[in-house]
Amino acid sequence: MQAKVWTCMAVKKNWVDRGIILAAILLFAILFGESLAAGSPLPDLPGGGSLEKWEQPWRQMTDSGEKRITDYPYYPETEEKALTVYNQVPKIGDGEWMVLRNAYQTVRVAVDGETVFQYEGGFVGSRRPITGSFLCMVPLKAEYSGKTISVELTSPDGAALQVASPIRMGTAAEIRFTVFQSNRGVLLFSVAMVILMLISFGIYLFSRRYENRRDYQSFLFLGIFILLAMIWVLTDSTLGFLLSVNPAFIFLVSMVCFQLLPVPFLPVVWQNCGWDGRTLRLLQRLFWANCAAQGLLYFFDVFSYPRMLPVTHILLVLTIFYLLWRLVKDVKEKASASAKNLLGIVGIFSVFGLASLFIFSLGMRKDNSKLFRWGLLIFVVLLLGETWSKLIRLVQERIQMEVYKKMAYQDVLTGLGNRTAFEERIEELEESLAAGSLVSLAMLDLNGLKQVNDTGGHRAGDQLLRDIAGCLRRAFEGMGECYRIGGDEFAVLFPGTEMTNDTCRTMVHRELARFHEETGRELSISGGCVSSRVEEKGKFRISGMMEQADALMYEEKRMFHGSRDGEGK
């Protein structure tokens, strides 16, 4: 009863996990469809070339006068609620774009005081903006030539006001080319992650096709982890903003993927280490709750995502330290090889992750993405290798168990079932045969084994036993189950079949004759076979049939020895 309760609880947990995952996928599908409905922010134009800087440097008007901006990122010298920089539009034609790297700020672009572009980051009706780090692409017109263009930046989330990178200008094709050029590392990382993801999913699907075991689920969770990591890195770069006109959606996807990264990763750890997973499952639920809570707090205009980001960072750091502590404990107390390997893998990732987090905490003045990408790629490769090694060890252990099981139920000499297998099969039949079912049993005894052992040695006797076993197997192939239950004693069970003594004797002697014709050697066996019908399920016993079959066998054996004695006289 208790086992059934635990099974129901496990099934319920699995369905809860699946329900949450399906709900998340459905939400993403709806939001992504809404985002793509407006199309790409840039026309689909071929070509290449790099973006150009403005002819004149951008300037800021300060209390001490006009200041020319030459170094990036540029931070104002005094704390201000808004940062405004301006320039003069050179002679341009239609189809030009201004490209500004946003850094957690709202943006308003004006030409001669008239607003031509504004990004406040609103999303799905929420008043609170999503101000991530992405590209703002402002369409320019030929009529703007010679006019003053200004960029006003505000920071609703408390981030430092800054012009993150040089403001550039060019065609749509030049923007695409520049974005791809500056994200070559991200593209290579994504290709590598796709390959690793396909390997993980491929191993899981291939293994699941042949055997439904939880051992292979590590590859499913690992594949999901790789997918989330790849999406997060892509949407955290400027590549993601070439897909959708709504950068708020891209930033939201990036945040959610980052928050959910530990969810598929934790099962990989507890399955590789053989842990019960209760604490890690609690952490897993905590990351789900963190993601849901931050989403609700944003949509109800309580907090912005950047302000809530430290909560996710704290959870990640605590989880990493817990994993390191638990792995160290396993290595010391259990000398676990899996724990030792995972300790090294998580340790390497922790160094990269914490270093990246430290750089990020300095105020985003340094690019921490490259360091984290390298750490993440190394981590995934090592984790995939360890998961594969774990699977190989499990397969080897399973093969050994199957060999041991086979040895426990198989007669080593003849390859037939042994007495243990015979007795367990009898118990199974006595419990499972329905009322009215037929069952037959043959008991057989090899003639002349002692004489062969005395004259030819035990090796000759062993060969004799193998030969007779082969004859019985061929004689009753597809009809009966053959067992060696003693030194020279054999039994054959015929579930659901009526086998008379005469029919059984005929089938055996026919096979012995064929053997004599092929090898020139004679084999002799005595036996008896009886059939019976089950009167009531669960009360049928084969022991009575064994006594009857033994009686017939010994009668035939007496006849055999009597004829041999007569020949001797």
Secondary structure, DSSP 8 states (H G I E B T S, - for coil): -HHHHHHHHHHHHHHHHHHHHHHHHHHHHHHHHHHHTT--SS---------EE-SS--EEEETTEEEE--SSSB--SS--SEEEEEEE--S--TT-EEEEE--S-EEEEEETTEEEEEE---BTTBSS----S-EEEEE--GGGTTSEEEEEEE-TT-----B-S--EEE-HHHHHHHHHHHTHHHHHHHHHHHHHHHHHHHHHHHHHHH---GGGHHHHHHHHHHHHHHHHHHHHSGGGGGT-S-HHHHHHHHHHHHHHTHHHHHHHHHHHHT---HHHHHHHHHHHHHHHHHHHHHHTTS--HHHHHHHHHHHHHHHHHHHHHHHHHHHHHH--HHHHHHHHHHHHHHHHHHHHHHHHHTTS-S--HHHHHHHHHHHHHHHHHHHHHHHHHHHHHHHHHHHHHHHHHB-TTTSSB-HHHHHHHHHHHHHH--TT-EEEEEEEEESSHHHHHHHH-HHHHHHHHHHHHHHHHHHTTTT-EEEE-SSSEEEEEEET----HHHHHHHHHHHHHHHHHHHS----EEEEEEEEE-SSTT---SHHHHHHHHHHHHHHHHHHHHHHHHHH-
